[in-house]
């Protein structure tokens, strides 16, 4: 009787260890949950939404213009360890902000994912270096997004995944296609 009980406990323990290892490996190398903290990605993403990022996407490719990505916060003094932003410039792109408008390679960007002009004195021009990206939040209100306007371009190795689905709240479930749309 005791042997049967110990055998069953051992079976449950093995199942738990295998399940934990699978979840850990999936989280480390394939998919990872993220959440939105604040309004920097509005109107596309909202505070307290839960997302899943695909980590595999950038093991076999590179971030593309329009992708919504998770990145390690390049500013260590800020409380958020990770940020969710949109890729606006890829290596070699010329990004300009002038007169509240955003230009990529001298072309005015039409951005259906944002609902306002860039507020504030952000007039700038930058050529995105090789291996780096220019990222911005979709909320272009003054001081609404901690992004490349504040901390400059980010190195590719800081980008940890590509957002592909909103999973919470259930009423907001959405799968993102190419270019974060």
C-alpha positions in Angstrom: 0.0 0.0 0.0 2.8 2.5 0.9 4.7 1.5 -2.2 1.7 2.2 -4.4 1.2 5.6 -2.6 4.9 6.5 -3.1 4.8 5.4 -6.7 1.8 7.6 -7.3 3.5 10.6 -5.6 6.6 10.0 -7.7 4.5 9.9 -10.9 2.9 13.2 -10.0 6.2 14.7 -9.1 7.7 13.6 -12.5 4.7 15.1 -14.3 5.1 18.4 -12.4 8.8 18.6 -13.2 8.3 17.8 -16.9 5.5 20.4 -17.1 7.5 23.0 -15.3 10.5 22.4 -17.6 8.3 22.6 -20.7 6.8 25.9 -19.6 10.2 27.3 -18.6 11.8 26.4 -22.0 8.8 27.7 -24.0 9.0 31.0 -22.0 12.7 31.3 -22.4 13.0 30.5 -26.1 9.7 30.7 -27.9 6.9 32.8 -26.4 6.7 35.1 -23.4 3.9 37.0 -21.7 4.2 40.7 -21.5 1.9 43.4 -20.2 1.2 47.0 -21.1 2.1 49.5 -18.3 0.8 52.9 -19.1 -0.6 54.7 -22.2 2.5 54.9 -24.4 1.1 52.6 -27.1 -2.4 54.0 -27.2 -4.6 53.8 -29.3 -3.2 50.4 -30.4 -2.5 48.9 -26.9 -4.0 49.9 -23.6 -2.8 49.9 -20.0 -3.1 46.5 -18.3 -3.5 44.5 -21.5 -1.6 41.2 -21.5 0.2 40.2 -24.7 2.3 37.3 -26.0 5.6 38.0 -27.7 7.2 35.6 -30.2 10.9 35.3 -29.3 11.6 33.0 -32.2 10.7 35.7 -34.7 14.1 37.4 -34.3 16.2 34.3 -34.0 15.5 33.6 -37.6 14.9 37.2 -38.8 15.2 40.9 -37.8 12.7 43.4 -36.7 10.9 45.1 -39.5 9.3 48.5 -39.9 6.0 48.6 -38.1 6.6 45.6 -35.8 5.4 46.0 -32.2 8.3 44.7 -30.1 9.3 44.0 -26.5 12.7 45.4 -25.6 14.8 45.6 -22.5 14.7 49.2 -21.2 17.9 50.9 -22.3 17.5 53.4 -19.4 18.5 51.5 -16.3 17.3 54.2 -13.9 13.6 53.7 -14.9 11.4 51.3 -13.1 10.1 49.3 -16.2 12.4 46.5 -17.0 10.8 46.0 -20.4 9.1 48.3 -22.9 6.6 47.7 -25.7 7.2 49.9 -28.7 6.8 50.1 -32.5 9.8 49.8 -34.9 9.9 53.1 -36.8 13.4 52.9 -38.3 15.6 50.0 -39.3 19.3 50.0 -40.0 20.2 52.6 -42.7 16.8 54.5 -42.4 16.8 58.2 -42.1 14.3 59.2 -39.4 13.2 62.8 -39.1 10.8 64.6 -36.8 9.9 68.1 -37.9 6.9 70.3 -37.4 5.1 67.5 -35.5 5.4 65.0 -38.3 7.5 61.9 -38.7 9.5 61.2 -41.9 11.2 58.0 -42.9 13.7 58.2 -45.7 12.4 61.7 -46.6 8.8 60.4 -47.0 6.1 61.6 -44.6 4.8 58.5 -42.7 1.1 57.9 -42.8 0.5 56.1 -39.5 -3.0 54.6 -39.2 -2.1 53.2 -35.7 -1.8 56.7 -34.1 -4.4 59.4 -33.7 -2.3 62.5 -33.1 0.6 64.5 -34.3 3.9 64.4 -32.4 3.6 66.9 -29.6 6.6 68.7 -28.1 9.9 70.0 -29.3 11.3 66.8 -30.8 12.7 68.1 -34.1 15.5 65.7 -34.9 17.2 63.8 -37.7 19.0 60.5 -37.3 20.4 57.8 -39.6 19.7 54.5 -37.8 23.1 52.7 -37.3 23.7 49.1 -38.4 22.4 46.7 -35.8 20.1 49.3 -34.2 16.5 50.4 -34.4 14.5 53.6 -33.8 11.4 52.7 -31.7 8.4 54.9 -30.7 5.2 54.5 -28.8 2.0 55.0 -30.8 0.9 57.7 -28.3 2.5 60.8 -29.7 1.3 63.1 -27.0 3.9 65.2 -25.2 5.9 63.1 -22.8 3.5 60.1 -23.2 6.1 57.6 -24.4 9.7 56.8 -23.2 11.2 55.9 -26.6 14.0 56.6 -29.1 13.1 60.3 -29.0 14.5 60.2 -25.4 17.1 57.5 -25.3 18.1 57.2 -29.0 18.3 54.1 -31.1 18.3 50.7 -29.5 20.7 47.8 -30.2 19.1 44.8 -31.8 20.2 42.5 -28.9 17.9 44.6 -26.5 14.8 43.5 -28.6 13.5 40.3 -27.1 10.4 39.5 -29.1 7.6 40.5 -31.5 4.1 41.1 -30.1 1.7 38.9 -32.0 -1.5 38.7 -29.8 -3.4 40.5 -27.1 -4.7 37.8 -24.7 -6.3 39.8 -21.9 -8.9 41.2 -21.4 -10.8 38.7 -23.5 -12.9 41.5 -25.1 -9.6 42.9 -26.6 -8.2 39.7 -28.1 -6.4 40.5 -31.3 -3.8 38.9 -33.5 -1.3 41.2 -35.1 -0.1 40.5 -38.6 2.8 41.9 -40.6 3.8 45.4 -39.5 1.9 45.3 -36.3 -1.5 45.6 -37.9 
